[in-house]
Amino acid sequence: MSTIDSAEPARRIDSAEPARRIDSVAIIGAGTMGAGIAAASAAAGCRVLVLDTDPEAAQRALDGVDADAQGLVEIGTVDDRLDDIAGYDWVCEAVIEDLATKRELFERLEAARSDGSVISSNTSGIPLRQISDGMSERFRHDVAITHFFNPVRVMKLFELVPGEDTEPEVIDAFARFGAERLGKGVVHAKDTVNFIGNRIGCFFMLSGLHMAKPFLADGTSQETIDAVLGAPVGLPPTGLYGLIDLIGLDVMELVGANLAQNLPAGDRGLEFTAFPAAEQGMADRGQLGRKTGGGFSRRTKLDDGSRKAETFDLVTGEWRPASAPDLEGVPADLGEVMFADSPQGELARHIFGGTLAYAADLVPEIADDIANVDNAIRWGFNWVHGPFEMLDHLGPARVIDFLRGIDAPLPAMLATLEASGQPTFYTQSADGTRTQLMPDGTVAPVES
């Protein structure tokens, strides 16, 4: 996954003096995410405390901080220095994705932190309501999800999720810190499973594994599938299998289990929470992706120093030399493959088009407006256009006509667009003002 560094944050930060301010950060958990948040916060000039149960992990987090910022960072163990978090404005939990572990830790953090501090979890998918249930009133007023994408120093997306009782000034403090101190693109999400970016991005990956099966059986290569689901539809060159190799099948398996437990009844994603048989076999034997030397693909070094690219063929279950993708007849114009009368066009419609339709059914469930959804996907998954921007690019009327032609139901926001009489989800006036279609059919400015 990558990012678009040139894009602006999704929300205008008021210049008035904030009710709460974050200048210091205590991070509990020195793994990949905790260490990344520590390095980014120190680079922004913040005083940082990193605690972990393992002193060596805390030391590795310090070693990952820029040399000129290491003087801002202190480290220690949770058992020895937990009371020291009282001297920090933001207490950030970044431990393993296990609800019981997080809740037990938050009980200890809540007893140690100072009044006026803000507290958060960096969970990538556990709903805040499950973390907050039964916690103190002070905790529920001061807590939020602050979800960074990995690697923290590189990725622009910063998802911010309030709970039912979170004070607005707490969200304002996090939004200011993310945008002004860290230079992130702040996206306001709702307290739903996997929030915005991973809800849609993981649907693309998990549904893609299943939807690709008939194409593989008919002779379409994995290389062709990745190529079609890359530049032709405005996605990174990793496509489908390359992206999962980058993330890891072990991570995706955990994501699927979380979705199976927390997706609402009737959600289409419930069809795809488990792997197909071939991918499950890969996961079971530890063939997880780049982290294990190979997943769907690998590069092996030969005796002469060159490297051989290989693909794990999901049909035969054997490694074979990588082949060139078949893009003959794929239109050069962005997105036009979606309307092509070819196996590649059908593939793009099923997997990428299915993801666009899924996203268009999730507002206002996962976000109050479409701009937050588009920003999350562009900043978190490096799409050229977010889902609604892409529908505008393709032509919403054209998409609606196509769906009606195959007797497919219209996703909620496409139905809203049609009823509104608006030609597109976004409009831009002569003075540069950009507006967006809201879920109730009205039009509102896009905040910048």
PyMOL commands that set and color helices and strands:
alter all, ss='L'
color gray80, all
select helices_A, chain A and resi 32-43+55-63+67-72+78-87+99-112+128-132+137-142+168-181+197-211+213-217+222-228+231-233+241-247+249-262+268-272+277-284+290-292+336-339+343-360+370-381+387-394+396-405+412-420
alter helices_A, ss='H'
color red, helices_A
select strands_A, chain A and resi 24-28+47-52+73-77+90-93+118-121+143-148+157-162+185-188+297-301+307-313+318-321+426-428+434-437+443-445
alter strands_A, ss='S'
color yellow, strands_A
deselect
rebuild
show_as cartoon
